[in-house]
Amino acid sequence: MNIEKIARRGKPTVEKRTKQDGSISYRYTGYYLGIDELTGKKVNATITGQTLKELDRNMIKARLDFERNGHTKKSNCKSLFSQNSPKRGLSATSS
């Protein structure tokens, strides 16, 4: 695998990865999505695409998906903190 850095004017620096079979992919590491509302931590992602245009579209899509999912990457965290979940040690059926 051959990796080279590509500097683009006005856009972030990406890695161009040429695989052994000749296919090319582009990758941007450390793309900032925002603050996770559940944990309060910064969320970064690695975005990939087969072309530079697809990479740019995937970056926008990742940020929009993050905002639509309630500013969290974990889909099952909300169920852990929901009000309707049964309490620990209590059975669901009463005798």
C-alpha positions as CSV (number, residue, x, y, z in Angstrom):
1,M,0.0,0.0,0.0
2,N,1.4,3.4,-1.1
3,I,0.3,6.4,1.0
4,E,0.8,10.0,0.0
5,K,-0.5,13.3,1.4
6,I,-2.5,15.6,-0.8
7,A,-2.7,19.3,0.1
8,R,-5.8,21.0,-1.3
9,R,-6.3,24.7,-1.4
10,G,-8.8,25.8,1.2
11,K,-9.6,22.2,2.2
12,P,-8.0,19.8,4.6
13,T,-5.0,17.6,3.8
14,V,-6.0,14.0,2.9
15,E,-4.2,10.7,2.4
16,K,-4.3,9.1,-1.0
17,R,-4.0,5.3,-0.6
18,T,-3.1,3.2,-3.6
19,K,-3.7,-0.5,-2.8
20,Q,-1.8,-3.5,-4.3
21,D,-4.6,-4.2,-6.7
22,G,-4.3,-0.6,-8.1
23,S,-7.5,0.8,-6.5
24,I,-7.3,4.3,-5.0
25,S,-9.1,5.6,-1.9
26,Y,-8.9,8.9,-0.1
27,R,-9.0,9.2,3.7
28,Y,-9.2,12.1,6.2
29,T,-8.5,11.3,9.8
30,G,-9.6,13.4,12.7
31,Y,-12.7,15.1,11.2
32,Y,-14.4,17.0,13.9
33,L,-18.1,16.3,14.2
34,G,-19.0,18.2,17.3
35,I,-19.6,17.6,21.0
36,D,-21.4,14.4,22.2
37,E,-24.4,15.5,24.3
38,L,-24.3,12.3,26.4
39,T,-20.7,12.3,27.3
40,G,-19.7,15.9,26.8
41,K,-16.6,14.8,24.8
42,K,-15.4,15.9,21.4
43,V,-16.3,13.5,18.6
44,N,-13.8,12.9,15.7
45,A,-14.3,10.5,12.8
46,T,-12.3,9.0,9.9
47,I,-13.9,9.7,6.6
48,T,-13.1,7.7,3.4
49,G,-14.1,7.9,-0.2
50,Q,-13.1,6.6,-3.6
51,T,-12.7,10.1,-5.1
52,L,-12.0,13.5,-3.6
53,K,-15.6,14.6,-4.5
54,E,-17.0,11.6,-2.7
55,L,-14.8,12.3,0.3
56,D,-16.1,15.8,0.5
57,R,-19.7,14.6,0.3
58,N,-19.1,11.9,3.0
59,M,-17.7,14.6,5.3
60,I,-20.8,16.7,5.0
61,K,-23.0,13.5,5.3
62,A,-21.2,12.5,8.5
63,R,-21.7,15.8,10.2
64,L,-25.4,15.9,9.2
65,D,-25.9,12.3,10.4
66,F,-24.3,13.3,13.7
67,E,-26.6,16.2,14.1
68,R,-29.7,14.2,13.2
69,N,-28.9,11.4,15.7
70,G,-29.0,13.8,18.6
71,H,-25.3,14.6,18.6
72,T,-24.1,11.2,19.5
73,K,-22.4,8.4,17.6
74,K,-23.7,5.6,19.8
75,S,-27.3,4.6,18.9
76,N,-28.1,2.6,22.0
77,C,-26.9,5.1,24.6
78,K,-30.3,6.8,24.8
79,S,-32.0,3.6,25.8
80,L,-29.6,3.2,28.7
81,F,-30.7,6.6,30.1
82,S,-34.4,6.5,29.3
83,Q,-37.0,7.0,32.0
84,N,-39.0,4.0,31.0
85,S,-36.3,1.4,31.5
86,P,-36.9,-1.1,34.3
87,K,-34.9,-0.6,37.5
88,R,-32.1,-3.0,38.4
89,G,-33.1,-5.9,40.7
90,L,-36.8,-5.6,40.0
91,S,-38.6,-8.2,37.9
92,A,-40.9,-7.2,35.0
93,T,-43.7,-9.3,36.4
94,S,-45.2,-9.0,39.8
95,S,-46.4,-12.0,41.8
